[in-house]
Amino acid sequence: MSKKKQKSMEELLEEALVPEEEQPYKVPENWVWVWFKEVVQSISNGKKQIPQKYYKENGLLPVVDQGQQLISGYTDKFELRFSDELPVIIFGDHTKCIKWIDFDFVQGADGTKILKPLELIYPKYLYYLLQNVNLPDKGYSRHFKYLKETPLPIAPLSEQKRIAEKIERLFGKIDEAKRLIEEVKESFELRRAAILDRAFGGRLGTNDPKEKSMFETFNELTEKDLIPKEEQPYEVPKNWVWVKTGAIFEQIKEQVLPVGNETYVGLEHLIKGGGISHTELAKDIKSKKVVFKKGDVLYGKLRPYLNKHAVVDFDGVASTDILVLRTEHKYLNQLLDYYLGLPSTIDYAVSNSNGINLPRVSPKKMNDLPFPLPPKNEWKRIVKILDKMLNNLIEEQTLIEQLEAELISLKNSILYKAFRGELGTNDPTDEHAIGLLKEVLKSK
């Protein structure tokens, strides 16, 4: 049998190097463009993959697959352990997720590609480089075949290390900033809850003790509408009264079969935490819906832990999983909307829900919800302060979200510059990368 003819260096270079006309952009003179498939090995098939059904929470070895989480489970299948090959890079064939793995692990289920570069490439350099590669968006598809045909800009080895180290330093600072942002974001809910707690405890500094209570001025209120002293959730000013929500707010029962031109609000339109994201016309609705009017309060009784509610400024129809609550008083409706967002109100609704997969709080239980009712003139004062304070909080949240987006953009900018030799680390006196490429190809 004749031996297979060994390729010449010129032939090997021709296979590995990306022709100039196919190079995506210019790089420093001592860099080279190479094809991914010629310099990165897939060692995924070296060991059998472990099916997801064999993952165990109490196993000793972490399982790494192509999902967003670094570790997807644990197992005791030590015979499938990756150890000597470390470090490696995980590429998600379906997810395009990229992970750096420098600990013993077991390969997860289908779609987990384990990559190992040839000696030409510093592994951490490849890890960051792959985050800068744009693959076609094919949905839940096989992306590795596109990755294999991708051209890679390869710097001299010493420059690769400098680039990787600088990216890590810069990313470390960005990640610390993101961590602080997360802490601030978590504080928003606490601050919002604290503001509402002060408002409905009569501690905003606006209550006038000389004003008469609603029990004294509102003839429709009777003793049976009041919450007994021993059942009142907490203490409020003396001229406030604890009442059952149903004594003040009417639950609207009117339903109609929409003709198609009505504005429709479903649970999907209500925002978690309060508000409406968007609406649609009721043209495709085939069943009866609840009628609401401008100024009414809408409350999602399905999965009440989602905290979905809003005051509407238009007429329309709503899903039957939405309660429509109404008074003739604008500021009282707004007060109720704020009150529905209190953690204690959410807890009340959740604890009084029925159903496991689709828990619902009943209209009767919401009628029985204890409500701290201030004097009439205090309604407007509270609402105005809450509007101002919570709008300021929303503005802060918006700024934080913008900053968070800018940090993501900054990371992308760093990667963009890094693999064009624009991070300020490139040394034109470094030995040309093609020298090491030739050595690697020769041994390959």
Secondary structure, DSSP 8 states (H G I E B T S, - for coil): --------HHHHHHHHB--GGG-SS---TT-EEEEHHHHEEE-GGGS----GGG--TT-SEEEE-SSSSS--EEE--GGGEE-TT-SEEEEETTT--EEEE-S-EEE-STTEEEEEE-TTS-HHHHHHHHTT------SSS--HHHHHT-EEEE--HHHHHHHHHHHHHHHHHHHHHHHHHHHHHHHHHHHHHHHHHHHTTT-SS---TTS--HHHH-TT--GGGB--GGG-SS---TT-EEEEHHHHSEE---EE---S-SEEE-GGGB-BTS-B---EESTT--S-EEEE-TT-EEEE-BSGGG-BEEE-SS-EEE-TTEEEEE-S-HHHHHHHHHHHTSHHHHHHHHHTEE-SSS-EE-HHHHHT-EEEE--HHHHHHHHHHHHHHHHHHHHHHHHHHHHHHHHHHHHHHHHHHHTTT-SS---TTS--HHHHHHHHHHH-
